Amino acid sequence: QLYYEGGADEICFLDITASYEKRKAMLEVVKKTTRNCFIPITVGGGVSSLEDINNLLHSGADKVSINTAAVKDINFIKEASKRKTYNSPC
């Protein structure tokens, strides 16, 4: 809320050790943040599947940052970008 009121134009959550430590992305943090914060949120760390991307977007993230998964599989970004839409939670 403080960042929103202060005029921030984006918030980035980058958990840079999530993949190494085999943790998933921080869905609950994203959900809590987006309840009262109405600026774009980018989230990265622990993203290893299209389902992870889907879950982050439906938790409130506006953008997803991908690194380790793209290094491990050069087709990951291509496959993610082919999806026209991600499943609606409704």
N, CA, C and O atoms as a MOPAC input file, in Angstrom:
PM7 MOZYME 1SCF
protein

 N      0.83200 1    -1.18500 1     0.00000 1
 C      0.00000 1     0.00000 1     0.00000 1
 C      0.87900 1     1.25200 1     0.00000 1
 O      0.58200 1     2.22100 1    -0.70000 1
 N      1.94100 1     1.23400 1     0.77000 1
 C      2.85000 1     2.37100 1     0.85600 1
 C      3.47700 1     2.69000 1    -0.50700 1
 O      3.57800 1     3.85800 1    -0.88400 1
 N      3.89300 1     1.66800 1    -1.23600 1
 C      4.47100 1     1.88300 1    -2.56300 1
 C      3.43800 1     2.46900 1    -3.52300 1
 O      3.74100 1     3.36900 1    -4.30600 1
 N      2.21900 1     1.94600 1    -3.45100 1
 C      1.13300 1     2.44300 1    -4.29900 1
 C      0.87000 1     3.91600 1    -4.01000 1
 O      0.79800 1     4.73200 1    -4.92800 1
 N      0.72800 1     4.24800 1    -2.74300 1
 C      0.47900 1     5.63500 1    -2.35000 1
 C      1.65900 1     6.54300 1    -2.67200 1
 O      1.48700 1     7.74000 1    -2.90300 1
 N      2.85300 1     5.96900 1    -2.68700 1
 C      4.05400 1     6.73700 1    -2.99000 1
 C      4.29800 1     6.95500 1    -4.47200 1
 O      5.22600 1     7.67000 1    -4.85000 1
 N      3.47000 1     6.34400 1    -5.31900 1
 C      3.58400 1     6.56500 1    -6.75400 1
 C      4.45400 1     5.57700 1    -7.49900 1
 O      4.83700 1     5.83900 1    -8.64000 1
 N      4.78000 1     4.44300 1    -6.88800 1
 C      5.57500 1     3.43000 1    -7.59400 1
 C      4.83900 1     2.99100 1    -8.85300 1
 O      3.61400 1     2.88000 1    -8.84400 1
 N      5.56700 1     2.74200 1    -9.92700 1
 C      4.90700 1     2.34100 1   -11.16600 1
 C      4.98800 1     0.83600 1   -11.41900 1
 O      4.38600 1     0.34300 1   -12.37300 1
 N      5.72100 1     0.09800 1   -10.58100 1
 C      5.78300 1    -1.35300 1   -10.70700 1
 C      6.46900 1    -1.92100 1    -9.47200 1
 O      7.34600 1    -1.29000 1    -8.88300 1
 N      6.05000 1    -3.13400 1    -9.09300 1
 C      6.70900 1    -3.87300 1    -8.02000 1
 C      7.18500 1    -5.18500 1    -8.61400 1
 O      6.45100 1    -5.84300 1    -9.35000 1
 N      8.41700 1    -5.56500 1    -8.29500 1
 C      8.97500 1    -6.83400 1    -8.75900 1
 C      9.33300 1    -7.70300 1    -7.56500 1
 O     10.07400 1    -7.28600 1    -6.67600 1
 N      8.80100 1    -8.90300 1    -7.55800 1
 C      9.18200 1    -9.91000 1    -6.58300 1
 C     10.03100 1   -10.93100 1    -7.32200 1
 O      9.51900 1   -11.68300 1    -8.15200 1
 N     11.30800 1   -10.96300 1    -7.03100 1
 C     12.20800 1   -11.91000 1    -7.69600 1
 C     12.89300 1   -12.76100 1    -6.62800 1
 O     13.83300 1   -12.31600 1    -5.96900 1
 N     12.41300 1   -13.97100 1    -6.47200 1
 C     12.97300 1   -14.90600 1    -5.50500 1
 C     14.09500 1   -15.65900 1    -6.21300 1
 O     13.87300 1   -16.72200 1    -6.79200 1
 N     15.28800 1   -15.10100 1    -6.16100 1
 C     16.37900 1   -15.58500 1    -7.01100 1
 C     16.94100 1   -16.94500 1    -6.62100 1
 O     17.71300 1   -17.52500 1    -7.38500 1
 N     16.57700 1   -17.46900 1    -5.45900 1
 C     17.06200 1   -18.80100 1    -5.08300 1
 C     15.94700 1   -19.85000 1    -5.09100 1
 O     16.18500 1   -20.99300 1    -4.70300 1
 N     14.75700 1   -19.49300 1    -5.51500 1
 C     13.61800 1   -20.42900 1    -5.47500 1
 C     13.87500 1   -21.69300 1    -6.28800 1
 O     13.64500 1   -22.79800 1    -5.79400 1
 N     14.33600 1   -21.55400 1    -7.49700 1
 C     14.56600 1   -22.74300 1    -8.33000 1
 C     15.67700 1   -23.60300 1    -7.74500 1
 O     15.55100 1   -24.82600 1    -7.68200 1
 N     16.74600 1   -22.97900 1    -7.32400 1
 C     17.87500 1   -23.70700 1    -6.72900 1
 C     17.43800 1   -24.46900 1    -5.47900 1
 O     17.85500 1   -25.60400 1    -5.24800 1
 N     16.59000 1   -23.82300 1    -4.68100 1
 C     16.12400 1   -24.43200 1    -3.43300 1
 C     14.83300 1   -25.23100 1    -3.62700 1
 O     14.22800 1   -25.69700 1    -2.66100 1
 N     14.41900 1   -25.38000 1    -4.89600 1
 C     13.24800 1   -26.17300 1    -5.28000 1
 C     11.96300 1   -25.70300 1    -4.60100 1
 O     11.15400 1   -26.51100 1    -4.14500 1
 N     11.78800 1   -24.37400 1    -4.54300 1
 C     10.55900 1   -23.78600 1    -4.01600 1
 C      9.73300 1   -23.26100 1    -5.16200 1
 O     10.27400 1   -22.84800 1    -6.18700 1
 N      8.43800 1   -23.27300 1    -4.99600 1
 C      7.53300 1   -22.72000 1    -5.99500 1
 C      7.43900 1   -21.21100 1    -5.82100 1
 O      7.92200 1   -20.65200 1    -4.83600 1
 N      6.81700 1   -20.57300 1    -6.78100 1
 C      6.62600 1   -19.12500 1    -6.74900 1
 C      5.74200 1   -18.74200 1    -5.56400 1
 O      4.96700 1   -19.55400 1    -5.05900 1
 N      5.87400 1   -17.50800 1    -5.13900 1
 C      5.20300 1   -16.99900 1    -3.94200 1
 C      3.77200 1   -16.53000 1    -4.20800 1
 O      3.49800 1   -15.33000 1    -4.21500 1
 N      2.87600 1   -17.46700 1    -4.42300 1
 C      1.49200 1   -17.14700 1    -4.77500 1
 C      0.78200 1   -16.35400 1    -3.68000 1
 O      0.08300 1   -15.38500 1    -3.97600 1
 N      0.94900 1   -16.74900 1    -2.43800 1
 C      0.24400 1   -16.06300 1    -1.34700 1
 C      0.70500 1   -14.61900 1    -1.20300 1
 O     -0.10400 1   -13.73700 1    -0.91300 1
 N      1.98800 1   -14.37000 1    -1.40000 1
 C      2.50800 1   -12.99500 1    -1.32500 1
 C      1.87800 1   -12.14900 1    -2.43200 1
 O      1.49900 1   -11.00100 1    -2.20200 1
 N      1.76900 1   -12.71100 1    -3.61300 1
 C      1.16300 1   -12.00100 1    -4.74100 1
 C     -0.30300 1   -11.70700 1    -4.43600 1
 O     -0.76200 1   -10.58300 1    -4.63900 1
 N     -1.03800 1   -12.70100 1    -3.95300 1
 C     -2.45900 1   -12.50900 1    -3.64100 1
 C     -2.65300 1   -11.40800 1    -2.60500 1
 O     -3.50600 1   -10.53800 1    -2.77400 1
 N     -1.86600 1   -11.44500 1    -1.53800 1
 C     -1.99600 1   -10.44000 1    -0.47400 1
 C     -1.64000 1    -9.05400 1    -0.98300 1
 O     -2.29300 1    -8.07200 1    -0.63000 1
 N     -0.61400 1    -8.97200 1    -1.80600 1
 C     -0.16500 1    -7.67400 1    -2.31000 1
 C     -1.20100 1    -7.05400 1    -3.23300 1
 O     -1.45500 1    -5.85100 1    -3.16400 1
 N     -1.79400 1    -7.85600 1    -4.08800 1
 C     -2.70400 1    -7.30400 1    -5.09500 1
 C     -4.09200 1    -6.98700 1    -4.55300 1
 O     -4.91200 1    -6.41300 1    -5.26900 1
 N     -4.36600 1    -7.34400 1    -3.32400 1
 C     -5.66800 1    -6.98800 1    -2.73200 1
 C     -5.82800 1    -5.47300 1    -2.60500 1
 O     -6.91800 1    -4.94500 1    -2.82600 1
 N     -4.75200 1    -4.77500 1    -2.25200 1
 C     -4.82300 1    -3.33000 1    -2.00200 1
 C     -3.83300 1    -2.51100 1    -2.80900 1
 O     -3.71600 1    -1.30100 1    -2.61400 1
 N     -3.13900 1    -3.15000 1    -3.69100 1
 C     -2.09900 1    -2.47300 1    -4.46200 1
 C     -2.46700 1    -2.57800 1    -5.94200 1
 O     -2.58200 1    -3.67700 1    -6.48300 1
 N     -2.64600 1    -1.44700 1    -6.57900 1
 C     -3.16300 1    -1.45400 1    -7.94700 1
 C     -2.13500 1    -0.93500 1    -8.94600 1
 O     -2.43200 1    -0.09400 1    -9.79500 1
 N     -0.93000 1    -1.45700 1    -8.82200 1
 C      0.12000 1    -1.16900 1    -9.79900 1
 C      0.62300 1    -2.51000 1   -10.33500 1
 O      0.45800 1    -3.53700 1    -9.67700 1
 N      1.22600 1    -2.51300 1   -11.51000 1
 C      1.69400 1    -3.77400 1   -12.09200 1
 C      2.70100 1    -4.49900 1   -11.18900 1
 O      3.56600 1    -3.88300 1   -10.56600 1
 N      2.55800 1    -5.81600 1   -11.14200 1
 C      3.44500 1    -6.66000 1   -10.33900 1
 C      4.07600 1    -7.70400 1   -11.24500 1
 O      3.38800 1    -8.40800 1   -11.98500 1
 N      5.39100 1    -7.79100 1   -11.17300 1
 C      6.15200 1    -8.81400 1   -11.88400 1
 C      6.67300 1    -9.79500 1   -10.84800 1
 O      7.18200 1    -9.38800 1    -9.80300 1
 N      6.54700 1   -11.09600 1   -11.13600 1
 C      6.99100 1   -12.11300 1   -10.18700 1
 C      7.89700 1   -13.10600 1   -10.89900 1
 O      7.61200 1   -13.53400 1   -12.01800 1
 N      8.97900 1   -13.46100 1   -10.24600 1
 C      9.90200 1   -14.45500 1   -10.78100 1
 C     10.47100 1   -15.29000 1    -9.65100 1
 O     10.50100 1   -14.86900 1    -8.49500 1
 N     10.91400 1   -16.46700 1   -10.00600 1
 C     11.48300 1   -17.39200 1    -9.03500 1
 C     10.56800 1   -18.58000 1    -8.84100 1
 O      9.40300 1   -18.41800 1    -8.47700 1
 N     11.07900 1   -19.75900 1    -9.07800 1
 C     10.28300 1   -20.96300 1    -8.89400 1
 C      9.30700 1   -21.23400 1   -10.02100 1
 O      8.39300 1   -22.04400 1    -9.86500 1
 N      9.48100 1   -20.57900 1   -11.14000 1
 C      8.59000 1   -20.77400 1   -12.29400 1
 C      9.21200 1   -21.84500 1   -13.19200 1
 O     10.23300 1   -21.61400 1   -13.84000 1
 N      8.57900 1   -23.01500 1   -13.21600 1
 C      9.16400 1   -24.10400 1   -14.00000 1
 C      8.17700 1   -24.78500 1   -14.93400 1
 O      8.52900 1   -25.74900 1   -15.61500 1
 N      6.93500 1   -24.28600 1   -14.97100 1
 C      5.93500 1   -24.91700 1   -15.84000 1
 C      4.91900 1   -23.88000 1   -16.30700 1
 O      4.83700 1   -22.78000 1   -15.76100 1
 N      4.15300 1   -24.24900 1   -17.32200 1
 C      3.08200 1   -23.38300 1   -17.78900 1
 C      2.03600 1   -23.21900 1   -16.70100 1
 O      1.40900 1   -22.16400 1   -16.59800 1
 N      1.84300 1   -24.23700 1   -15.89600 1
 C      0.90300 1   -24.16200 1   -14.76700 1
 C      1.36600 1   -23.10600 1   -13.75700 1
 O      0.53900 1   -22.38300 1   -13.20100 1
 N      2.66700 1   -23.01200 1   -13.51700 1
 C      3.19300 1   -21.98400 1   -12.61000 1
 C      2.86400 1   -20.58600 1   -13.13300 1
 O      2.47200 1   -19.70400 1   -12.36900 1
 N      3.02600 1   -20.39900 1   -14.42300 1
 C      2.70000 1   -19.10400 1   -15.03600 1
 C      1.21500 1   -18.81400 1   -14.83800 1
 O      0.83600 1   -17.72000 1   -14.41900 1
 N      0.38800 1   -19.79700 1   -15.14000 1
 C     -1.05400 1   -19.66100 1   -14.98200 1
 C     -1.41100 1   -19.28800 1   -13.53900 1
 O     -2.19300 1   -18.36400 1   -13.31100 1
 N     -0.84700 1   -19.99700 1   -12.58300 1
 C     -1.14300 1   -19.73600 1   -11.17500 1
 C     -0.72700 1   -18.33300 1   -10.75200 1
 O     -1.45200 1   -17.67100 1   -10.00900 1
 N      0.41900 1   -17.87800 1   -11.21000 1
 C      0.87500 1   -16.52800 1   -10.87000 1
 C     -0.04000 1   -15.46700 1   -11.46500 1
 O     -0.40700 1   -14.50900 1   -10.78500 1
 N     -0.40300 1   -15.63100 1   -12.71600 1
 C     -1.27700 1   -14.65200 1   -13.35900 1
 C     -2.63800 1   -14.59600 1   -12.67100 1
 O     -3.21900 1   -13.52100 1   -12.52200 1
 N     -3.13700 1   -15.73700 1   -12.26000 1
 C     -4.43500 1   -15.75700 1   -11.59800 1
 C     -4.35100 1   -15.38200 1   -10.12000 1
 O     -5.37800 1   -15.18100 1    -9.47200 1
 N     -3.16400 1   -15.29100 1    -9.59800 1
 C     -2.97600 1   -14.80500 1    -8.22800 1
 C     -2.85400 1   -13.29100 1    -8.20100 1
 O     -2.88600 1   -12.67700 1    -7.13400 1
 N     -2.71300 1   -12.68400 1    -9.39100 1
 C     -2.65800 1   -11.23200 1    -9.46900 1
 C     -1.43300 1   -10.65100 1   -10.14300 1
 O     -1.36400 1    -9.44000 1   -10.35700 1
 N     -0.45700 1   -11.49200 1   -10.48300 1
 C      0.72700 1   -10.98400 1   -11.18100 1
 C      0.33400 1   -10.48600 1   -12.57100 1
 O     -0.52400 1   -11.06900 1   -13.23500 1
 N      0.96800 1    -9.41100 1   -12.99300 1
 C      0.72900 1    -8.88700 1   -14.33600 1
 C      1.74900 1    -9.42500 1   -15.32700 1
 O      1.47300 1    -9.56700 1   -16.51900 1
 N      2.93500 1    -9.72000 1   -14.80500 1
 C      4.00700 1   -10.25500 1   -15.64300 1
 C      4.73800 1   -11.33700 1   -14.86600 1
 O      4.76600 1   -11.32300 1   -13.63500 1
 N      5.32900 1   -12.27500 1   -15.59900 1
 C      6.08200 1   -13.35800 1   -14.99100 1
 C      7.49400 1   -13.32600 1   -15.56400 1
 O      7.68800 1   -13.27100 1   -16.77900 1
 N      8.46400 1   -13.36000 1   -14.67400 1
 C      9.86900 1   -13.37800 1   -15.07000 1
 C     10.36400 1   -14.82500 1   -15.02300 1
 O     10.18000 1   -15.52300 1   -14.02600 1
 N     10.98700 1   -15.25800 1   -16.10400 1
 C     11.44500 1   -16.64900 1   -16.20800 1
 C     12.93200 1   -16.65200 1   -16.51100 1
 O     13.39500 1   -15.93600 1   -17.39800 1
 N     13.68300 1   -17.46500 1   -15.76500 1
 C     15.10900 1   -17.55100 1   -16.01800 1
 C     15.56500 1   -19.01300 1   -16.05300 1
 O     15.86300 1   -19.53600 1   -17.12600 1
 N     15.62300 1   -19.67200 1   -14.90300 1
 C     16.16200 1   -21.03100 1   -14.82600 1
 C     15.46100 1   -21.99000 1   -15.77600 1
 O     16.11800 1   -22.77600 1   -16.46000 1
 N     14.13600 1   -21.93400 1   -15.82600 1
 C     13.39100 1   -22.84500 1   -16.71200 1
 C     13.77800 1   -22.62900 1   -18.17100 1
 O     13.83800 1   -23.58400 1   -18.94500 1
 N     14.04100 1   -21.38600 1   -18.54900 1
 C     14.43000 1   -21.08300 1   -19.92700 1
 C     15.84200 1   -21.56400 1   -20.22200 1
 O     16.14600 1   -21.95900 1   -21.34800 1
 N     16.69600 1   -21.53100 1   -19.22500 1
 C     18.06300 1   -22.01500 1   -19.41200 1
 C     18.06300 1   -23.54400 1   -19.53200 1
 O     18.78400 1   -24.11300 1   -20.35100 1
 N     17.25200 1   -24.18800 1   -18.71200 1
 C     17.18300 1   -25.64800 1   -18.73700 1
 C     16.49200 1   -26.18900 1   -19.99300 1
 O     16.83400 1   -27.26500 1   -20.48100 1
 N     15.52000 1   -25.43500 1   -20.50800 1
 C     14.75700 1   -25.87000 1   -21.68300 1
 C     14.58900 1   -24.67600 1   -22.61700 1
 O     13.78200 1   -23.78400 1   -22.35300 1
 N     15.34100 1   -24.66100 1   -23.69300 1
 C     15.33100 1   -23.49700 1   -24.58700 1
 C     13.97400 1   -23.28300 1   -25.25600 1
 O     13.73400 1   -22.21600 1   -25.82200 1
 N     13.09300 1   -24.26400 1   -25.20400 1
 C     11.76300 1   -24.12500 1   -25.80200 1
 C     10.70200 1   -23.62900 1   -24.81400 1
 O      9.56200 1   -23.38700 1   -25.21100 1
 N     11.05400 1   -23.47600 1   -23.54600 1
 C     10.06800 1   -23.10500 1   -22.53900 1
 C      9.39900 1   -21.76800 1   -22.85400 1
 O      8.17300 1   -21.66900 1   -22.80600 1
 N     10.16900 1   -20.76200 1   -23.16900 1
 C      9.60900 1   -19.43900 1   -23.48200 1
 C      8.72700 1   -19.52600 1   -24.71900 1
 O      7.65000 1   -18.93200 1   -24.76900 1
 N      9.19000 1   -20.26800 1   -25.71100 1
 C      8.41600 1   -20.42500 1   -26.94200 1
 C      7.06300 1   -21.06600 1   -26.64600 1
 O      6.03300 1   -20.60600 1   -27.14000 1
 N      7.06500 1   -22.12400 1   -25.84200 1
 C      5.81700 1   -22.80900 1   -25.49900 1
 C      4.89700 1   -21.90800 1   -24.67500 1
 O      3.68500 1   -21.89400 1   -24.88900 1
 N      5.46700 1   -21.16700 1   -23.74400 1
 C      4.66200 1   -20.26700 1   -22.92000 1
 C      4.04000 1   -19.16300 1   -23.76700 1
 O      2.89000 1   -18.77700 1   -23.55700 1
 N      4.80800 1   -18.66600 1   -24.71800 1
 C      4.30400 1   -17.56000 1   -25.54000 1
 C      3.27300 1   -18.01800 1   -26.57400 1
 O      2.51300 1   -17.19300 1   -27.08200 1
 N      3.23000 1   -19.29600 1   -26.89200 1
 C      2.25600 1   -19.81100 1   -27.84800 1
 C      0.83300 1   -19.79000 1   -27.29700 1
 O     -0.13500 1   -19.71600 1   -28.05400 1
 N      0.72000 1   -19.85400 1   -25.99500 1
 C     -0.61200 1   -19.85600 1   -25.39000 1
 C     -1.25900 1   -18.51300 1   -25.58400 1
 O     -0.71100 1   -17.48200 1   -25.19400 1
 N     -2.41300 1   -18.52600 1   -26.18100 1
 C     -3.15200 1   -17.28100 1   -26.41400 1
 C     -3.68600 1   -16.74000 1   -25.09800 1
 O     -3.62800 1   -15.53700 1   -24.84400 1
 N     -4.20300 1   -17.62800 1   -24.26700 1
 C     -4.73000 1   -17.23400 1   -22.96700 1
 C     -4.37300 1   -18.31500 1   -21.95500 1
 O     -4.03800 1   -19.44500 1   -22.31000 1
 N     -4.45400 1   -17.94300 1   -20.71600 1
 C     -4.25600 1   -18.90800 1   -19.64700 1
 C     -5.60900 1   -19.16000 1   -19.00200 1
 O     -6.44300 1   -18.25700 1   -18.93800 1
 N     -5.83200 1   -20.36400 1   -18.52900 1
 C     -7.12700 1   -20.77400 1   -17.98400 1
 C     -7.65300 1   -19.78900 1   -16.95100 1
 O     -6.91700 1   -19.32300 1   -16.08200 1
 N     -8.92100 1   -19.48600 1   -17.06100 1
 C     -9.57100 1   -18.61800 1   -16.09700 1
 C     -9.83100 1   -19.39100 1   -14.80900 1
 O    -10.19900 1   -20.56500 1   -14.86200 1
 N     -9.64600 1   -18.75100 1   -13.64700 1
 C     -9.91000 1   -19.45300 1   -12.39500 1
 C    -11.39400 1   -19.66500 1   -12.15000 1
 O    -11.76300 1   -20.41100 1   -11.24300 1
 N    -12.25600 1   -19.02800 1   -12.93700 1
 C    -13.71200 1   -19.13900 1   -12.74600 1
 C    -14.27000 1   -20.32300 1   -13.51200 1
 O    -15.47500 1   -20.57300 1   -13.46900 1

